[in-house]
């Protein structure tokens, strides 16, 4: 990390992080403490992200296009997630196996044109380059493994770019949306989690998908979406969560090094008052005891100054939650030699196994 500029506020904010951070740190010693921690943490995170301010609306789902490929069919679908807020997505339907298939939501990250890279849109030259660079077509990898895949455009990406971002399909609108949303008590993070939960509502309406076998997995910003949507997926007391397992790739590390120090990252990473309450491992601990696999590249610059140590610190928090719940075998960490990209070598068969 470079030394701060002479009058930088960065050193002060680093010390403030240590002074006020993690009021809701995971520290449960028994199941009763875990239940109380989980209720309080979910309540706080839904409030901080503005998730509780979202408004339900009829899905009004419609299929607008269907194209045939050698080993799958690709549909373009639109669903309404809030009043007047439409979410376009692709559905990849396998040609192997027998419906209904286990389902996986495959949210995208930055730099791939939204859902286009995830579903392998090599007909778009910029997207084709992103697919090769990040191994970005994990939606195609999942459908070829026999899963029905739902790949949405997150708000601000792909077909959902704001006007200020248009002109380059790879650009995002996160900063523009957060500039509008923060003063209204909302965040991109909350919007994305809400939209993925509404996508689960849509999956439950499809006869070709198993509503009781839904996973979620994505790279980078897709890992962010997977983390938050899976963590905040908390139905009524004693009912099972609807997102049954998750793969978080290139997005699980300590916030101080990877977000506060690397403060040039996209605004979608930042939730007001977050560090005062939790670190990223605390958020992921909400996923326990559901199966969770984390992918980490050894040379991923987003890991922070201490590299893998900044990731394993958060994995330690998560592991304590899984150990408490007797579910250590449901937590996996695939550390691979590489940079910021989707690995998939363990993740794809792992998702198939845990949705089987």
Buried (B, 14 or more C-beta within 10 A) or exposed (E): EEEEEEEEEBEEBBEBBEEEBBEBBBEBEEEEEBEEBBEEBBEBBBBBBBBBBBEEBEBEBEEEEEEEBEEBBBBBBBBBBBEEBBBBBBBBBBEEEEEBBBBBBBBBBBBBBBBBBBBBBBEBEBBBBBBEBBBBBBBBBBBBBBBBBBBBBBBBBBBBBBEEBEEEBBBBBBBBBBEEBBEEBBBBBBBBBBBBBBBBBBBBEBEBBBBEBBBBBBBBBBBBBBBBBBBBBBEEEEEEBBBBBBBBBBBBBBBBBBBBBBEEBBBBBBBEEBBBBBBBBBBBBBBBBBBBBBBBBEEBEBBBEBBBEBBBBBBEBBBBBBEBBEBBEBBBBBBBEBBBBBBBEBBBEBBBEBBE
